[in-house]
Amino acid sequence: MALRGVWQLQKLVVNYCDWGGSSRGIRDFMEAHLPAFKEKNPHLEVVTELVRGQHPNLKGIYSKILVTFLFHCNL
């Protein structure tokens, strides 16, 4: 969403585990849908981080330095 032409969400960080069962859904999403999502949202920096032994989570970093953590297990 843009406010006065400025996109509020600046960066999206996806943390996942490469072997954990709770990360299976996010791994499938990254393989099937993330490339198209990045292409449709060139203004948004999307970063994936491998964090072994942890549940997957998303971090949204907004223009006003507000960070939102969205934790999703078994996506």
Contacts in CASP RR format, 6 or more apart in sequence:
PFRMAT RR
TARGET T0000
AUTHOR 0000-0000-0000
METHOD contacts of the structure
MODEL  1
MALRGVWQLQKLVVNYCDWGGSSRGIRDFMEAHLPAFKEKNPHLEVVTEL
VRGQHPNLKGIYSKILVTFLFHCNL
1 7 0 8 1.000
1 8 0 8 1.000
1 9 0 8 1.000
2 8 0 8 1.000
6 63 0 8 1.000
7 43 0 8 1.000
7 44 0 8 1.000
7 63 0 8 1.000
8 62 0 8 1.000
8 63 0 8 1.000
8 64 0 8 1.000
9 44 0 8 1.000
9 60 0 8 1.000
9 61 0 8 1.000
9 62 0 8 1.000
9 63 0 8 1.000
10 44 0 8 1.000
10 45 0 8 1.000
10 61 0 8 1.000
10 62 0 8 1.000
10 63 0 8 1.000
11 44 0 8 1.000
11 45 0 8 1.000
11 46 0 8 1.000
11 47 0 8 1.000
11 59 0 8 1.000
11 60 0 8 1.000
11 61 0 8 1.000
12 44 0 8 1.000
12 45 0 8 1.000
12 46 0 8 1.000
12 47 0 8 1.000
12 58 0 8 1.000
12 59 0 8 1.000
12 60 0 8 1.000
12 61 0 8 1.000
13 47 0 8 1.000
13 48 0 8 1.000
13 49 0 8 1.000
13 58 0 8 1.000
13 59 0 8 1.000
13 60 0 8 1.000
13 61 0 8 1.000
14 26 0 8 1.000
14 30 0 8 1.000
14 34 0 8 1.000
14 46 0 8 1.000
14 47 0 8 1.000
14 48 0 8 1.000
14 49 0 8 1.000
14 56 0 8 1.000
14 58 0 8 1.000
15 49 0 8 1.000
15 51 0 8 1.000
15 54 0 8 1.000
15 56 0 8 1.000
15 57 0 8 1.000
15 58 0 8 1.000
15 59 0 8 1.000
16 23 0 8 1.000
16 26 0 8 1.000
16 27 0 8 1.000
16 30 0 8 1.000
16 48 0 8 1.000
16 49 0 8 1.000
16 50 0 8 1.000
16 51 0 8 1.000
16 56 0 8 1.000
17 23 0 8 1.000
17 50 0 8 1.000
17 51 0 8 1.000
17 52 0 8 1.000
17 53 0 8 1.000
17 54 0 8 1.000
17 55 0 8 1.000
17 56 0 8 1.000
18 27 0 8 1.000
18 50 0 8 1.000
18 52 0 8 1.000
19 52 0 8 1.000
19 53 0 8 1.000
20 53 0 8 1.000
21 74 0 8 1.000
22 55 0 8 1.000
22 56 0 8 1.000
22 73 0 8 1.000
22 74 0 8 1.000
22 75 0 8 1.000
23 55 0 8 1.000
23 56 0 8 1.000
23 75 0 8 1.000
24 74 0 8 1.000
24 75 0 8 1.000
25 56 0 8 1.000
25 74 0 8 1.000
25 75 0 8 1.000
26 56 0 8 1.000
26 72 0 8 1.000
26 75 0 8 1.000
29 75 0 8 1.000
30 48 0 8 1.000
34 46 0 8 1.000
34 48 0 8 1.000
37 46 0 8 1.000
38 44 0 8 1.000
38 46 0 8 1.000
55 71 0 8 1.000
55 72 0 8 1.000
55 73 0 8 1.000
56 72 0 8 1.000
56 73 0 8 1.000
56 75 0 8 1.000
57 69 0 8 1.000
57 70 0 8 1.000
57 71 0 8 1.000
57 72 0 8 1.000
58 69 0 8 1.000
58 70 0 8 1.000
58 72 0 8 1.000
59 67 0 8 1.000
59 68 0 8 1.000
59 69 0 8 1.000
59 70 0 8 1.000
60 67 0 8 1.000
60 68 0 8 1.000
60 69 0 8 1.000
60 70 0 8 1.000
61 67 0 8 1.000
62 68 0 8 1.000
END
